[in-house]
Every structure is written in structure tokens, then in C-alpha cells.
Amino acid sequence: MLALSAEGVLPKVDYAIFADTGWEPAAVYAHLDRLEKEIAEPAGIPVLRVSSGNIRDDALDPGHRFASMPLYILNKDGKQGMTRRQCTGEYKIKPIKKKVRELLGYPHPQRIPKDVFTEQWVGISTDEFHRAKDADVRYMRNRHPLIDMGWSRTDCVRYLTSLGLADTPKSSCLGCPFHGNAQWRHIRDTSPDEWRDVVEFDAAIRQGNARANASGNHLLGQAFLHRSRVPLIQAPIDHVTPAERTALQPELAGGTPDVEELEQGVVDGCSPWACRGDVEPVQDGFGLAS
């Protein structure tokens, strides 16, 4: 959408906003720098980077409130579950709303008049039109230009390729539990430092987030980044093994995930308004799985 706006295919936007969780792959930050320099700046479009903190550091800081990731849980009785997904709201939606209020001239806690609002473009393509929703606040009105244009994911890739941006990386936290095996392999095989980072984080969150443990609210089970619920360094990321498939039978019987999802991760993107984790969890952060 930024390129379409910069080239005049779509109207010129006033701003582009990137919500930074503080734990994106290095390739995403490099790509953002390139977009800003080659696409946005020549068109006079400011790129604003907003943040609520570093999700990785916050998870390991016993003194910081942590908005939990959807971690995979294995309880002592063998039951499986997931922690609540709060990260999108805290690290993406919250800082974007804060910045929009500032741009409108009504920072929190000022009341915004009914006739003051921003038109917010959301990059959802026709492949995921079911995720196109209205904003939950009056001062933001969502529009979905790619759907209006009838563009699919394939159309977007074709267009990016024509601009020399065929290598556009997916934006998501480096240690996102919704990664598929292909994404975990890519990190392991192309970026040793980032692989070491996610392996260390996976080990560090085994007993839940640091603040909960410090306050005595211990997780009744163990937390993992990989859906196989084994340490990431040991996870079967090179292929789906018979043992992993057997362990996942309850989930597979429910229709998700299928083998493609195990390999590629959840299909829908991880934007603030279309996070891959829209399915409700089956366990809260500190109790037994239901």
C-alpha cells in the first residue's frame, strides 16, 4: 500500500505507521529502512515507528508487566493448552492508537470530538477478506484498499517483484509461536545469532513469564515456542515426524493445523488488525488446560 500510494496508484497518505515489538528479524528492519529511503521519502510520506517496548525483554523482566504470547503449554497431567494472546493488543494496536490520537491532536485522556477521525488503511488482501473489520474506536475508520482493488496475495507479490522488492520478508516477532517449521528452519539455517536468541528465549520461558513467577503465580505446566511442546533446539522442524503428528491428533481432528500449516505456519498475516492468533486460547496463563 505504501508503494501504491507513493506511485500515485492510490491517493497519497499522510503517514505510514510501523508498530515495532522490538523483536523483529533483522531482515524486517533492513527492509523497512529500504522502504523508507527508496519509496516513502521520495514521495514525501513520513514513516513513523511506534513501540510499547521490547516484547522479549519484557517477558524476561520480573519487574515488568508482560502481555503474554500464545505459548504452547504442556501440563503435568499431560493435557495441552496455550497461554492467552495479549501481545498484539499491547505491542501493536496500543502504540498505533496512541500515535493516531497524537496526530489528531487529542492525546489520551482527551476526548476526541465525534467528527474528528482518521482513515486508516489496512493491508488485507482478498485471500483474507474475512479479517476485514471495522475499527473498535470512533476516531479510526478502517479502509481496505487491496480488497477494493481486488488484489490477492499473488497480485501483491507480482507488484512488489516489479519494484525490485520480491524479497519482502514477513513481519512477525522473531520468536512468534505461530511460526511454521519452514520459518524456524529459515532462522536456524540463515541467521545463527537469531537462532541462538530464540533457543535461549524458549528455554527461559519454560516456567512462564518472569513477573508471574516472581509474584508466586507459577504456570502449572511448561511453556514452549514450538507446537510439538519440546525444547526448540530439539523440535522436529525439518519435517513432521510420526510422533509429532500423533501428539497433534486432537488438534488435527479439529481441522487445524493441517500439514501445510505445520510447515508454513498459520496462513493469515500478523498485522495489528489481522493477527494469526485470532482463535481463542484453551488455557489462561497460569491454570490447567480446559
C-alpha positions as CSV (number, residue, x, y, z in Angstrom):
1,M,0.0,0.0,0.0
2,L,2.9,2.4,0.7
3,A,4.3,1.8,-2.7
4,L,0.9,2.1,-4.4
5,S,0.4,5.4,-2.6
6,A,3.9,6.7,-3.4
7,E,3.5,5.9,-7.1
8,G,0.1,7.6,-7.3
9,V,-2.0,4.4,-7.9
10,L,-3.7,5.1,-4.6
11,P,-4.1,8.6,-3.0
12,K,-1.1,9.9,-1.1
13,V,-1.3,9.0,2.6
14,D,-0.3,11.4,5.3
15,Y,1.7,8.9,7.3
16,A,2.8,5.2,7.4
17,I,3.0,3.7,10.8
18,F,5.1,0.7,11.8
19,A,4.4,-0.9,15.2
20,D,7.7,-2.3,16.4
21,T,7.6,-5.1,19.0
22,G,11.4,-4.7,19.5
23,W,11.9,-8.3,18.4
24,E,11.5,-8.4,14.6
25,P,14.1,-10.3,12.4
26,A,17.0,-8.2,11.3
27,A,15.7,-8.6,7.7
28,V,12.5,-6.8,8.5
29,Y,14.3,-3.8,10.0
30,A,16.6,-3.7,6.9
31,H,13.5,-3.9,4.6
32,L,11.8,-1.1,6.5
33,D,14.9,1.1,6.2
34,R,14.9,0.4,2.4
35,L,11.2,1.2,2.0
36,E,11.6,4.5,3.9
37,K,14.6,5.6,1.9
38,E,13.6,4.4,-1.6
39,I,9.8,4.6,-1.5
40,A,8.5,6.8,1.3
41,E,10.9,9.7,1.4
42,P,10.9,10.5,-2.3
43,A,7.1,10.6,-2.2
44,G,7.1,12.8,0.9
45,I,5.4,10.2,3.1
46,P,6.7,10.1,6.7
47,V,7.2,6.6,8.2
48,L,6.5,6.7,11.9
49,R,7.9,3.9,14.1
50,V,6.0,3.4,17.4
51,S,6.5,1.0,20.2
52,S,5.3,-0.1,23.6
53,G,8.6,-1.7,24.5
54,N,10.6,-4.8,23.7
55,I,8.5,-7.9,24.0
56,R,11.4,-10.2,24.5
57,D,13.0,-8.2,27.3
58,D,9.6,-7.6,28.9
59,A,8.9,-11.3,29.1
60,L,12.1,-11.9,31.0
61,D,11.9,-8.9,33.3
62,P,10.3,-9.8,36.7
63,G,9.6,-6.1,37.3
64,H,7.7,-5.5,34.1
65,R,4.1,-6.3,33.3
66,F,4.1,-8.8,30.4
67,A,1.4,-9.1,27.8
68,S,1.6,-12.8,27.1
69,M,2.4,-14.5,23.8
70,P,0.3,-17.5,22.8
71,L,2.8,-20.1,24.2
72,Y,2.2,-23.8,23.9
73,I,1.6,-25.4,27.3
74,L,2.2,-29.0,28.4
75,N,0.7,-29.6,31.9
76,K,1.9,-32.1,34.4
77,D,-1.1,-34.4,33.7
78,G,-0.2,-34.4,30.0
79,K,-3.0,-32.0,28.9
80,Q,-2.1,-29.4,26.4
81,G,-3.1,-25.8,26.2
82,M,-2.0,-22.3,25.2
83,T,-1.5,-19.1,27.1
84,R,-3.6,-16.1,26.4
85,R,-2.6,-13.9,23.4
86,Q,-2.2,-10.3,24.6
87,C,0.9,-9.3,22.7
88,T,-0.9,-7.9,19.6
89,G,-3.0,-5.6,21.6
90,E,-0.2,-4.4,23.8
91,Y,2.7,-4.1,21.3
92,K,0.9,-3.3,18.1
93,I,-2.6,-1.9,18.5
94,K,-1.9,0.2,21.6
95,P,1.0,2.2,20.3
96,I,-0.7,2.8,16.9
97,K,-3.8,4.1,18.6
98,K,-1.6,6.3,20.9
99,K,0.1,7.8,17.8
100,V,-3.1,8.3,15.9
101,R,-4.6,10.3,18.9
102,E,-1.4,12.4,18.9
103,L,-1.7,13.1,15.2
104,L,-5.3,14.1,15.6
105,G,-4.4,16.5,18.3
106,Y,-6.2,14.7,21.1
107,P,-3.7,12.6,23.2
108,H,-5.1,10.4,25.9
109,P,-7.1,11.2,28.1
110,Q,-8.6,14.0,26.0
111,R,-12.0,13.3,24.4
112,I,-12.0,13.2,20.6
113,P,-15.0,15.0,19.0
114,K,-17.3,12.8,17.0
115,D,-16.5,14.5,13.7
116,V,-12.7,14.0,14.2
117,F,-11.2,10.8,12.8
118,T,-8.5,9.3,10.7
119,E,-9.0,7.0,7.7
120,Q,-6.7,4.0,8.4
121,W,-5.7,1.7,5.6
122,V,-5.2,-2.0,6.5
123,G,-3.3,-4.2,4.1
124,I,-5.6,-7.2,3.9
125,S,-5.9,-8.8,0.5
126,T,-8.8,-10.7,-1.0
127,D,-7.3,-14.0,0.3
128,E,-8.2,-13.0,3.9
129,F,-11.2,-10.7,3.3
130,H,-12.9,-12.4,6.3
131,R,-10.5,-10.5,8.5
132,A,-11.5,-7.1,7.2
133,K,-13.3,-5.4,10.1
134,D,-14.4,-2.0,11.3
135,A,-12.2,-0.3,13.9
136,D,-13.3,-0.6,17.5
137,V,-13.0,3.2,18.2
138,R,-14.8,6.1,16.5
139,Y,-11.7,8.1,15.8
140,M,-10.3,5.4,13.4
141,R,-12.2,4.3,10.3
142,N,-10.7,1.3,8.5
143,R,-10.4,1.0,4.8
144,H,-9.0,-2.0,2.9
145,P,-7.6,-0.7,-0.4
146,L,-6.3,-4.1,-1.6
147,I,-9.7,-5.6,-1.3
148,D,-11.2,-2.6,-3.0
149,M,-8.8,-3.2,-5.9
150,G,-9.5,-6.9,-6.0
151,W,-5.9,-7.7,-5.2
152,S,-4.9,-11.1,-3.9
153,R,-1.6,-12.1,-2.2
154,T,-0.3,-13.2,-5.6
155,D,-1.1,-9.7,-7.1
156,C,0.8,-8.1,-4.2
157,V,3.8,-10.3,-4.8
158,R,3.8,-9.6,-8.5
159,Y,3.7,-5.9,-7.9
160,L,6.5,-6.0,-5.3
161,T,8.6,-8.0,-7.7
162,S,8.1,-5.3,-10.4
163,L,9.6,-2.8,-7.9
164,G,12.6,-5.0,-7.1
165,L,11.1,-5.9,-3.7
166,A,10.5,-9.6,-4.3
167,D,12.4,-10.5,-1.2
168,T,10.0,-8.7,1.1
169,P,10.1,-10.6,4.5
170,K,7.2,-11.4,6.7
171,S,6.8,-9.1,9.7
172,S,6.4,-11.0,12.9
173,C,8.2,-11.4,16.2
174,L,11.4,-13.5,15.8
175,G,10.1,-16.0,18.4
176,C,6.4,-16.0,17.4
177,P,4.8,-19.3,18.4
178,F,2.8,-19.2,15.2
179,H,5.9,-19.8,13.1
180,G,5.7,-23.0,11.0
181,N,8.6,-25.4,10.6
182,A,9.8,-23.6,7.5
183,Q,10.2,-20.4,9.3
184,W,12.1,-22.0,12.2
185,R,14.4,-23.7,9.7
186,H,15.0,-20.4,7.9
187,I,16.1,-18.7,11.1
188,R,18.3,-21.7,12.1
189,D,19.9,-22.0,8.6
190,T,20.4,-18.4,7.7
191,S,20.9,-16.5,11.0
192,P,22.9,-18.3,13.7
193,D,22.7,-15.3,16.1
194,E,18.9,-15.1,15.8
195,W,18.6,-18.8,16.2
196,R,20.6,-18.7,19.3
197,D,18.4,-15.9,20.5
198,V,15.1,-17.8,20.1
199,V,16.5,-21.0,21.5
200,E,17.7,-19.1,24.6
201,F,14.3,-17.4,24.9
202,D,12.4,-20.7,24.5
203,A,14.4,-22.2,27.4
204,A,14.0,-19.0,29.6
205,I,10.2,-19.1,29.4
206,R,9.8,-22.8,30.2
207,Q,8.1,-22.0,33.6
208,G,6.1,-19.0,32.3
209,N,6.8,-15.3,32.3
210,A,9.2,-13.8,34.9
211,R,6.8,-11.4,36.6
212,A,4.2,-14.1,37.2
213,N,6.8,-16.3,38.7
214,A,8.2,-13.5,40.9
215,S,4.7,-12.9,42.3
216,G,4.1,-16.5,43.0
217,N,1.7,-17.2,40.1
218,H,3.6,-20.1,38.7
219,L,2.5,-21.7,35.5
220,L,1.0,-25.1,36.2
221,G,3.0,-26.8,33.4
222,Q,5.7,-25.9,31.0
223,A,5.7,-23.4,28.1
224,F,7.2,-23.8,24.7
225,L,7.6,-21.8,21.5
226,H,7.1,-24.9,19.2
227,R,3.8,-26.6,18.9
228,S,5.4,-30.0,19.5
229,R,5.9,-28.9,23.1
230,V,9.5,-29.9,23.3
231,P,12.5,-27.5,23.6
232,L,13.0,-25.6,20.3
233,I,16.6,-26.9,19.9
234,Q,15.1,-30.4,19.9
235,A,11.9,-29.7,18.0
236,P,11.2,-31.7,14.7
237,I,11.4,-28.6,12.5
238,D,12.9,-30.4,9.5
239,H,9.8,-32.4,8.8
240,V,6.6,-33.5,10.6
241,T,7.5,-36.8,12.3
242,P,5.0,-39.6,13.0
243,A,5.4,-38.9,16.8
244,E,4.6,-35.2,16.3
245,R,1.6,-36.0,14.2
246,T,0.3,-38.5,16.8
247,A,0.8,-35.9,19.5
248,L,-1.2,-33.4,17.4
249,Q,-4.1,-35.7,16.7
250,P,-6.6,-33.8,18.9
251,E,-5.8,-30.6,17.0
252,L,-5.7,-32.2,13.6
253,A,-9.1,-33.8,14.3
254,G,-10.5,-30.4,15.0
255,G,-9.4,-29.3,11.5
256,T,-6.3,-27.3,12.5
257,P,-3.5,-27.3,12.0
258,D,-3.1,-29.3,8.8
259,V,0.3,-30.4,7.5
260,E,0.6,-27.3,5.3
261,E,0.1,-25.2,8.4
262,L,2.7,-27.2,10.4
263,E,5.2,-26.4,7.6
264,Q,4.3,-22.8,6.7
265,G,2.7,-21.5,9.9
266,V,-0.7,-20.0,10.1
267,V,-1.5,-18.6,6.7
268,D,-3.1,-15.2,7.7
269,G,-0.6,-12.4,8.4
270,C,0.4,-11.0,11.7
271,S,-0.6,-7.3,11.2
272,P,-2.1,-5.4,14.1
273,W,-5.6,-5.8,12.6
274,A,-5.3,-9.4,11.3
275,C,-3.1,-11.3,13.8
276,R,-2.7,-15.0,13.2
277,G,-3.8,-15.7,16.7
278,D,-7.5,-14.8,16.4
279,V,-8.5,-18.2,17.6
280,E,-9.3,-18.1,21.4
281,P,-6.8,-20.0,23.6
282,V,-7.8,-23.0,25.6
283,Q,-5.9,-22.1,28.7
284,D,-5.1,-18.9,30.6
285,G,-1.6,-18.1,31.6
286,F,-1.5,-19.8,35.0
287,G,-4.0,-22.6,35.1
288,L,-4.7,-26.0,33.8
289,A,-5.8,-26.6,30.2
290,S,-9.6,-27.0,29.8
